[in-house]
Protein backbone atom coordinates (compact mmCIF):
# COMPACT_ATOMS: atom_id res chain seq x y z
CA UNK A 1 0.00 0.00 0.00
CA UNK A 2 2.81 2.46 0.90
CA UNK A 3 4.56 1.72 -2.40
CA UNK A 4 1.41 2.56 -4.36
CA UNK A 5 0.98 5.80 -2.41
CA UNK A 6 4.60 6.77 -3.14
CA UNK A 7 4.18 5.99 -6.85
CA UNK A 8 1.13 8.26 -7.02
CA UNK A 9 3.04 11.07 -5.32
CA UNK A 10 6.00 10.74 -7.69
CA UNK A 11 3.82 10.81 -10.82
CA UNK A 12 1.53 13.62 -9.64
CA UNK A 13 1.86 16.77 -11.71
CA UNK A 14 3.42 19.72 -9.93
CA UNK A 15 1.51 22.96 -9.74
CA UNK A 16 2.45 24.96 -12.84
CA UNK A 17 4.19 22.06 -14.58
CA UNK A 18 4.09 22.23 -18.38
CA UNK A 19 3.71 19.31 -20.74
CA UNK A 20 6.70 18.31 -22.90
CA UNK A 21 5.53 20.24 -25.98
CA UNK A 22 5.03 23.50 -24.07
CA UNK A 23 8.36 23.06 -22.29
CA UNK A 24 10.16 22.53 -25.61
CA UNK A 25 8.63 25.76 -26.94
CA UNK A 26 9.91 27.65 -23.89
CA UNK A 27 13.37 26.09 -24.22
CA UNK A 28 13.54 27.24 -27.84
CA UNK A 29 12.31 30.72 -26.96
CA UNK A 30 14.55 31.12 -23.89
CA UNK A 31 17.97 29.48 -24.16
CA UNK A 32 19.27 28.81 -20.66
CA UNK A 33 15.76 28.18 -19.30
CA UNK A 34 15.76 26.88 -15.72
CA UNK A 35 13.11 25.19 -13.59
CA UNK A 36 12.76 26.19 -9.94
CA UNK A 37 10.99 23.46 -7.99
CA UNK A 38 9.79 24.16 -4.46
CA UNK A 39 7.05 23.07 -2.10
CA UNK A 40 4.41 24.48 0.20
CA UNK A 41 5.21 23.95 3.91
CA UNK A 42 1.65 23.34 5.05
CA UNK A 43 0.30 21.17 2.21
CA UNK A 44 3.50 19.57 0.93
CA UNK A 45 2.33 20.35 -2.61
CA UNK A 46 5.15 20.90 -5.12
CA UNK A 47 5.27 23.66 -7.70
CA UNK A 48 7.50 24.71 -10.55
CA UNK A 49 8.37 28.09 -12.02
CA UNK A 50 10.27 28.36 -15.30
CA UNK A 51 12.71 31.27 -15.44
CA UNK A 52 14.75 32.77 -18.23
CA UNK A 53 18.46 33.54 -18.00
CA UNK A 54 19.34 36.53 -15.83
CA UNK A 55 20.27 39.60 -17.91
CA UNK A 56 22.80 42.18 -16.77
CA UNK A 57 20.20 44.87 -15.86
CA UNK A 58 18.17 42.36 -13.84
CA UNK A 59 21.32 41.04 -12.16
CA UNK A 60 22.47 44.55 -11.19
CA UNK A 61 19.06 45.50 -9.81
CA UNK A 62 18.82 42.19 -7.93
CA UNK A 63 22.18 42.77 -6.26
CA UNK A 64 21.03 46.23 -5.09
CA UNK A 65 17.78 44.76 -3.73
CA UNK A 66 19.68 41.94 -2.03
CA UNK A 67 21.91 44.42 -0.19
CA UNK A 68 19.14 46.79 0.90
CA UNK A 69 15.97 44.72 1.29
CA UNK A 70 14.65 41.39 2.46
CA UNK A 71 15.04 38.02 0.84
CA UNK A 72 11.31 38.07 0.05
CA UNK A 73 11.57 41.39 -1.79
CA UNK A 74 14.37 39.94 -3.90
CA UNK A 75 12.29 36.84 -4.61
CA UNK A 76 9.34 38.98 -5.74
CA UNK A 77 11.59 40.99 -8.04
CA UNK A 78 13.13 37.87 -9.59
CA UNK A 79 9.73 36.23 -9.94
CA UNK A 80 8.20 39.24 -11.70
CA UNK A 81 11.18 39.76 -14.02
CA UNK A 82 12.36 36.24 -14.85
CA UNK A 83 9.26 34.02 -14.76
CA UNK A 84 8.23 32.83 -18.22
CA UNK A 85 5.94 29.98 -17.19
CA UNK A 86 4.80 27.67 -14.43
CA UNK A 87 2.92 28.56 -11.28
CA UNK A 88 1.29 32.00 -11.31
CA UNK A 89 3.49 34.67 -9.70
CA UNK A 90 0.55 36.40 -8.01
CA UNK A 91 -0.42 33.16 -6.28
CA UNK A 92 3.15 32.66 -5.04
CA UNK A 93 3.42 36.24 -3.74
CA UNK A 94 0.04 36.01 -1.96
CA UNK A 95 1.06 32.95 0.11
CA UNK A 96 4.05 33.27 2.44
CA UNK A 97 4.79 29.52 2.39
CA UNK A 98 5.10 29.52 -1.40
CA UNK A 99 7.06 32.78 -1.47
CA UNK A 100 9.63 31.97 1.21
CA UNK A 101 10.37 28.55 -0.25
CA UNK A 102 10.69 30.05 -3.74
CA UNK A 103 12.96 32.73 -2.25
CA UNK A 104 15.30 30.18 -0.68
CA UNK A 105 16.05 28.74 -4.11
CA UNK A 106 15.65 31.76 -6.39
CA UNK A 107 18.34 33.80 -4.64
CA UNK A 108 20.87 31.37 -6.14
CA UNK A 109 20.14 32.96 -9.52
CA UNK A 110 22.24 35.94 -8.42
CA UNK A 111 25.19 33.94 -7.14
CA UNK A 112 28.51 34.64 -8.77
CA UNK A 113 30.77 31.71 -9.56
CA UNK A 114 34.28 32.42 -8.47
CA UNK A 115 37.45 31.43 -10.26
CA UNK A 116 41.01 31.83 -9.18
CA UNK A 117 44.05 33.96 -9.90
CA UNK A 118 47.30 32.07 -10.22
CA UNK A 119 50.81 33.40 -10.36
CA UNK A 120 52.61 31.99 -13.40
Secondary structure, DSSP 8 states (H G I E B T S, - for coil): -HHHHHHHHHHS--BT---HHHHHHHHHHSTT-EEEEEE-TTT--EEEEEE----HHHHHHHHHHHHHS-HHHHHHHHHHHHEEEES-HHHHHH-HHHHHHHHHHHGGGG----------
